[in-house]
């Protein structure tokens, strides 16, 4: 008899005990985002950067010179893969990281105070603008931090560190009554 496994998110057990109704400070876990790591080949960085900005319904996160994360909650992985293939294998390399990455979204009027406890990035609105992202240490873990709204940030970390980062941010947000749940 074949064994059937139910798909569970790596943070499923971490959110038990949190309130169902989100407070103004809230940590959302994206249940099944699509995440691609994209690397432009030498000499094609500007072309690939421009092409990625034309992808619809995706968020492009800068990781370094000629390197990005492409994140989407609505576009299927095979669609993004086809778009990346259309850019030409001589110009770009990419890997689907969806199963290996976890995306968290944190929001609230004092979100910078929470994040200041776990990253050295200066998150002042004049310096870290909406749409900007950076690879950095988040709770002593390598991740990507992006500002996606006025008081909203997105964190992408490797799946194996997601529980630790979730627990650390939850603890750091305790003084602001941070709630958490799946988006």
Phi and psi restraints in degrees (value plus and minus 20) as a CYANA .aco file:
   2 UNK   PHI     -90.3   -50.3
   2 UNK   PSI     126.5   166.5
   3 UNK   PHI    -112.4   -72.4
   3 UNK   PSI     113.4   153.4
   4 UNK   PHI    -127.4   -87.4
   4 UNK   PSI     109.7   149.7
   5 UNK   PHI    -128.8   -88.8
   5 UNK   PSI     116.9   156.9
   6 UNK   PHI    -108.7   -68.7
   6 UNK   PSI     113.1   153.1
   7 UNK   PHI     -91.2   -51.2
   7 UNK   PSI     107.7   147.7
   8 UNK   PHI    -146.9  -106.9
   8 UNK   PSI     119.4   159.4
   9 UNK   PHI     -92.7   -52.7
   9 UNK   PSI     125.6   165.6
  10 UNK   PHI     -80.5   -40.5
  10 UNK   PSI     -44.1    -4.1
  11 UNK   PHI    -120.2   -80.2
  11 UNK   PSI     -10.0    30.0
  12 UNK   PHI     -72.5   -32.5
  12 UNK   PSI     -66.9   -26.9
  13 UNK   PHI     -96.4   -56.4
  13 UNK   PSI     -41.5    -1.5
  14 UNK   PHI     -93.5   -53.5
  14 UNK   PSI     -44.6    -4.6
  15 UNK   PHI    -111.8   -71.8
  15 UNK   PSI     -23.2    16.8
  16 UNK   PHI     -83.5   -43.5
  16 UNK   PSI     115.8   155.8
  17 UNK   PHI      76.8   116.8
  17 UNK   PSI     -29.1    10.9
  18 UNK   PHI    -103.6   -63.6
  18 UNK   PSI     133.2   173.2
  19 UNK   PHI     -85.7   -45.7
  19 UNK   PSI     127.8   167.8
  20 UNK   PHI     -94.5   -54.5
  20 UNK   PSI     -58.0   -18.0
  21 UNK   PHI    -106.5   -66.5
  21 UNK   PSI     104.4   144.4
  22 UNK   PHI     -89.5   -49.5
  22 UNK   PSI     120.2   160.2
  23 UNK   PHI    -104.2   -64.2
  23 UNK   PSI     154.8   194.8
  24 UNK   PHI     -76.7   -36.7
  24 UNK   PSI     -52.3   -12.3
  25 UNK   PHI    -119.8   -79.8
  25 UNK   PSI      94.9   134.9
  26 UNK   PHI    -160.9  -120.9
  26 UNK   PSI     119.6   159.6
  27 UNK   PHI    -130.1   -90.1
  27 UNK   PSI      93.6   133.6
  28 UNK   PHI    -122.2   -82.2
  28 UNK   PSI     118.1   158.1
  29 UNK   PHI    -124.3   -84.3
  29 UNK   PSI     101.2   141.2
  30 UNK   PHI     -96.5   -56.5
  30 UNK   PSI     103.9   143.9
  31 UNK   PHI     -88.3   -48.3
  31 UNK   PSI     -66.7   -26.7
  32 UNK   PHI    -166.6  -126.6
  32 UNK   PSI      44.6    84.6
  33 UNK   PHI     -93.6   -53.6
  33 UNK   PSI     137.9   177.9
  34 UNK   PHI    -118.6   -78.6
  34 UNK   PSI     109.6   149.6
  35 UNK   PHI    -153.4  -113.4
  35 UNK   PSI     101.0   141.0
  36 UNK   PHI    -135.9   -95.9
  36 UNK   PSI     118.8   158.8
  37 UNK   PHI    -115.7   -75.7
  37 UNK   PSI     107.8   147.8
  38 UNK   PHI    -144.8  -104.8
  38 UNK   PSI     113.2   153.2
  39 UNK   PHI    -150.0  -110.0
  39 UNK   PSI     100.4   140.4
  40 UNK   PHI     -98.9   -58.9
  40 UNK   PSI     120.8   160.8
  41 UNK   PHI     -95.8   -55.8
  41 UNK   PSI     135.1   175.1
  42 UNK   PHI     -71.0   -31.0
  42 UNK   PSI     111.9   151.9
  43 UNK   PHI      68.7   108.7
  43 UNK   PSI     -27.4    12.6
  44 UNK   PHI    -135.5   -95.5
  44 UNK   PSI     -11.1    28.9
  45 UNK   PHI     -76.8   -36.8
  45 UNK   PSI     -68.1   -28.1
  46 UNK   PHI     -85.0   -45.0
  46 UNK   PSI     -61.6   -21.6
  47 UNK   PHI     -83.4   -43.4
  47 UNK   PSI     -64.0   -24.0
  48 UNK   PHI     -88.7   -48.7
  48 UNK   PSI     -61.3   -21.3
  49 UNK   PHI     -76.7   -36.7
  49 UNK   PSI     -66.8   -26.8
  50 UNK   PHI     -84.8   -44.8
  50 UNK   PSI     -62.5   -22.5
  51 UNK   PHI     -83.1   -43.1
  51 UNK   PSI     -60.9   -20.9
  52 UNK   PHI     -84.8   -44.8
  52 UNK   PSI     -53.9   -13.9
  53 UNK   PHI     -87.6   -47.6
  53 UNK   PSI     -37.6     2.4
  54 UNK   PHI    -110.6   -70.6
  54 UNK   PSI     -26.4    13.6
  55 UNK   PHI     -86.8   -46.8
  55 UNK   PSI     117.1   157.1
  56 UNK   PHI    -111.8   -71.8
  56 UNK   PSI     123.6   163.6
  57 UNK   PHI      40.4    80.4
  57 UNK   PSI      12.1    52.1
  58 UNK   PHI    -149.5  -109.5
  58 UNK   PSI     138.2   178.2
  59 UNK   PHI    -132.9   -92.9
  59 UNK   PSI     107.4   147.4
  60 UNK   PHI    -121.8   -81.8
  60 UNK   PSI     102.3   142.3
  61 UNK   PHI    -132.0   -92.0
  61 UNK   PSI      99.9   139.9
  62 UNK   PHI     -90.6   -50.6
  62 UNK   PSI     111.6   151.6
  63 UNK   PHI    -130.1   -90.1
  63 UNK   PSI     -47.9    -7.9
  64 UNK   PHI     154.3   194.3
  64 UNK   PSI    -197.7  -157.7
  65 UNK   PHI     -78.5   -38.5
  65 UNK   PSI      98.1   138.1
  66 UNK   PHI      51.0    91.0
  66 UNK   PSI       0.0    40.0
  67 UNK   PHI    -156.8  -116.8
  67 UNK   PSI     112.9   152.9
  68 UNK   PHI    -160.4  -120.4
  68 UNK   PSI     141.6   181.6
  69 UNK   PHI    -129.1   -89.1
  69 UNK   PSI     115.6   155.6
  70 UNK   PHI    -130.7   -90.7
  70 UNK   PSI      98.2   138.2
  71 UNK   PHI    -141.4  -101.4
  71 UNK   PSI     116.5   156.5
  72 UNK   PHI    -167.6  -127.6
  72 UNK   PSI     123.7   163.7
  73 UNK   PHI    -119.0   -79.0
  73 UNK   PSI     -33.2     6.8
  74 UNK   PHI    -140.3  -100.3
  74 UNK   PSI     -45.9    -5.9
  75 UNK   PHI    -111.8   -71.8
  75 UNK   PSI     113.7   153.7
  76 UNK   PHI     -90.1   -50.1
  76 UNK   PSI     132.8   172.8
  77 UNK   PHI     -79.4   -39.4
  77 UNK   PSI     -61.1   -21.1
  78 UNK   PHI     -86.7   -46.7
  78 UNK   PSI     -50.2   -10.2
  79 UNK   PHI     -88.1   -48.1
  79 UNK   PSI     -66.1   -26.1
  80 UNK   PHI     -84.8   -44.8
  80 UNK   PSI     -59.4   -19.4
  81 UNK   PHI     -80.7   -40.7
  81 UNK   PSI     -62.9   -22.9
  82 UNK   PHI     -82.3   -42.3
  82 UNK   PSI     -62.1   -22.1
  83 UNK   PHI     -82.9   -42.9
  83 UNK   PSI     -60.5   -20.5
  84 UNK   PHI     -89.0   -49.0
  84 UNK   PSI     -58.8   -18.8
  85 UNK   PHI     -82.4   -42.4
  85 UNK   PSI     -55.5   -15.5
  86 UNK   PHI     -84.2   -44.2
  86 UNK   PSI     -40.0     0.0
  87 UNK   PHI     -95.1   -55.1
  87 UNK   PSI     -37.2     2.8
  88 UNK   PHI      80.9   120.9
  88 UNK   PSI     105.4   145.4
  89 UNK   PHI     -87.1   -47.1
  89 UNK   PSI     -38.2     1.8
  90 UNK   PHI     -99.7   -59.7
  90 UNK   PSI     -33.2     6.8
  91 UNK   PHI    -130.2   -90.2
  91 UNK   PSI     -41.0    -1.0
  92 UNK   PHI    -171.2  -131.2
  92 UNK   PSI     126.4   166.4
  93 UNK   PHI    -140.6  -100.6
  93 UNK   PSI     129.7   169.7
  94 UNK   PHI    -174.0  -134.0
  94 UNK   PSI     137.7   177.7
  95 UNK   PHI    -161.3  -121.3
  95 UNK   PSI     114.6   154.6
  96 UNK   PHI     -94.5   -54.5
  96 UNK   PSI      95.7   135.7
  97 UNK   PHI    -126.6   -86.6
  97 UNK   PSI      -8.3    31.7
  98 UNK   PHI     -75.2   -35.2
  98 UNK   PSI     -62.8   -22.8
  99 UNK   PHI     -97.3   -57.3
  99 UNK   PSI     -36.1     3.9
 100 UNK   PHI    -123.9   -83.9
 100 UNK   PSI     -20.7    19.3
 101 UNK   PHI    -145.1  -105.1
 101 UNK   PSI     129.6   169.6
 102 UNK   PHI    -142.1  -102.1
 102 UNK   PSI     117.3   157.3
 103 UNK   PHI    -134.0   -94.0
 103 UNK   PSI     105.3   145.3
 104 UNK   PHI    -137.3   -97.3
 104 UNK   PSI     123.0   163.0
 105 UNK   PHI    -140.8  -100.8
 105 UNK   PSI     107.6   147.6
 106 UNK   PHI    -141.9  -101.9
 106 UNK   PSI     115.6   155.6
 107 UNK   PHI    -161.0  -121.0
 107 UNK   PSI     143.2   183.2
 108 UNK   PHI     124.6   164.6
 108 UNK   PSI     138.7   178.7
 109 UNK   PHI     -82.2   -42.2
 109 UNK   PSI     -44.6    -4.6
 110 UNK   PHI    -134.7   -94.7
 110 UNK   PSI       8.0    48.0
 111 UNK   PHI     -78.8   -38.8
 111 UNK   PSI     -55.1   -15.1
 112 UNK   PHI     -85.2   -45.2
 112 UNK   PSI     -53.9   -13.9
 113 UNK   PHI     -86.7   -46.7
 113 UNK   PSI     -57.2   -17.2
 114 UNK   PHI     -87.5   -47.5
 114 UNK   PSI     -69.7   -29.7
 115 UNK   PHI     -87.9   -47.9
 115 UNK   PSI     -47.7    -7.7
 116 UNK   PHI     -83.1   -43.1
 116 UNK   PSI     -41.4    -1.4
 117 UNK   PHI     -96.8   -56.8
 117 UNK   PSI     -36.0     4.0
 118 UNK   PHI    -150.8  -110.8
 118 UNK   PSI     -14.7    25.3
 119 UNK   PHI    -167.8  -127.8
 119 UNK   PSI     131.8   171.8
 120 UNK   PHI    -114.5   -74.5
 120 UNK   PSI     -16.2    23.8
 121 UNK   PHI     -92.7   -52.7
 121 UNK   PSI     114.2   154.2
 122 UNK   PHI     -96.6   -56.6
 122 UNK   PSI      91.6   131.6
 123 UNK   PHI    -118.6   -78.6
 123 UNK   PSI      -4.1    35.9
 124 UNK   PHI     -75.7   -35.7
 124 UNK   PSI     115.6   155.6
 125 UNK   PHI     -76.0   -36.0
 125 UNK   PSI     -48.5    -8.5
 126 UNK   PHI     -96.7   -56.7
 126 UNK   PSI     -40.8    -0.8
 127 UNK   PHI    -123.0   -83.0
 127 UNK   PSI     -56.1   -16.1
 128 UNK   PHI    -135.1   -95.1
 128 UNK   PSI      69.3   109.3
 129 UNK   PHI    -100.5   -60.5
 129 UNK   PSI     142.9   182.9
 130 UNK   PHI     -78.8   -38.8
 130 UNK   PSI     111.1   151.1
 131 UNK   PHI      76.0   116.0
 131 UNK   PSI     -35.0     5.0
 132 UNK   PHI    -101.0   -61.0
 132 UNK   PSI     128.6   168.6
 133 UNK   PHI    -164.8  -124.8
 133 UNK   PSI     143.4   183.4
 134 UNK   PHI    -176.4  -136.4
 134 UNK   PSI     119.3   159.3
 135 UNK   PHI     -95.4   -55.4
 135 UNK   PSI     114.7   154.7
 136 UNK   PHI    -182.7  -142.7
 136 UNK   PSI     155.5   195.5
 137 UNK   PHI    -105.1   -65.1
 137 UNK   PSI     108.6   148.6
 138 UNK   PHI    -146.1  -106.1
 138 UNK   PSI      92.8   132.8
 139 UNK   PHI      36.4    76.4
 139 UNK   PSI      20.2    60.2
 140 UNK   PHI      48.6    88.6
 140 UNK   PSI      -1.9    38.1
 141 UNK   PHI    -142.9  -102.9
 141 UNK   PSI     119.4   159.4
 142 UNK   PHI     -88.1   -48.1
 142 UNK   PSI     110.0   150.0
 143 UNK   PHI    -176.3  -136.3
 143 UNK   PSI    -196.7  -156.7
 144 UNK   PHI    -141.9  -101.9
 144 UNK   PSI     108.8   148.8
 145 UNK   PHI    -135.2   -95.2
 145 UNK   PSI     109.3   149.3
 146 UNK   PHI    -151.4  -111.4
 146 UNK   PSI     121.5   161.5
 147 UNK   PHI    -113.3   -73.3
 147 UNK   PSI      97.8   137.8
 148 UNK   PHI    -129.1   -89.1
 148 UNK   PSI     -27.3    12.7
 149 UNK   PHI    -183.1  -143.1
 149 UNK   PSI    -197.4  -157.4
 150 UNK   PHI     -73.4   -33.4
 150 UNK   PSI     -71.5   -31.5
 151 UNK   PHI    -147.7  -107.7
 151 UNK   PSI      23.3    63.3
 152 UNK   PHI    -153.3  -113.3
 152 UNK   PSI     112.5   152.5
 153 UNK   PHI    -151.5  -111.5
 153 UNK   PSI     130.7   170.7
 154 UNK   PHI    -138.6   -98.6
 154 UNK   PSI     117.3   157.3
 155 UNK   PHI    -141.0  -101.0
 155 UNK   PSI     108.9   148.9
 156 UNK   PHI    -136.7   -96.7
 156 UNK   PSI     101.2   141.2
 157 UNK   PHI    -152.1  -112.1
 157 UNK   PSI     142.0   182.0
 158 UNK   PHI     -86.2   -46.2
 158 UNK   PSI     124.3   164.3
 159 UNK   PHI     -72.7   -32.7
 159 UNK   PSI     -60.3   -20.3
 160 UNK   PHI     -86.9   -46.9
 160 UNK   PSI     -39.9     0.1
 161 UNK   PHI    -123.7   -83.7
 161 UNK   PSI     -21.9    18.1
 162 UNK   PHI     -80.7   -40.7
 162 UNK   PSI     -61.6   -21.6
 163 UNK   PHI     -83.1   -43.1
 163 UNK   PSI     -63.5   -23.5
 164 UNK   PHI     -83.4   -43.4
 164 UNK   PSI     -67.4   -27.4
 165 UNK   PHI     -83.6   -43.6
 165 UNK   PSI     -63.4   -23.4
 166 UNK   PHI     -78.4   -38.4
 166 UNK   PSI     -68.7   -28.7
 167 UNK   PHI     -83.7   -43.7
 167 UNK   PSI     -60.8   -20.8
 168 UNK   PHI     -85.7   -45.7
 168 UNK   PSI     -65.8   -25.8
 169 UNK   PHI     -86.1   -46.1
 169 UNK   PSI     -58.4   -18.4
 170 UNK   PHI     -79.5   -39.5
 170 UNK   PSI     -63.0   -23.0
 171 UNK   PHI     -86.1   -46.1
 171 UNK   PSI     -62.0   -22.0
 172 UNK   PHI     -88.3   -48.3
 172 UNK   PSI     -44.9    -4.9
 173 UNK   PHI    -112.9   -72.9
 173 UNK   PSI     -19.2    20.8
 174 UNK   PHI     -77.1   -37.1
 174 UNK   PSI     -62.6   -22.6
 175 UNK   PHI     -85.5   -45.5
 175 UNK   PSI     -36.0     4.0
 176 UNK   PHI    -126.2   -86.2
 176 UNK   PSI      -5.4    34.6
 177 UNK   PHI      35.8    75.8
 177 UNK   PSI      22.4    62.4
 178 UNK   PHI     -80.2   -40.2
 178 UNK   PSI     108.8   148.8
 179 UNK   PHI    -125.2   -85.2
 179 UNK   PSI     147.8   187.8
 180 UNK   PHI    -167.8  -127.8
 180 UNK   PSI     135.3   175.3
 181 UNK   PHI     157.0   197.0
 181 UNK   PSI     152.9   192.9
 182 UNK   PHI     -94.0   -54.0
 182 UNK   PSI     122.7   162.7
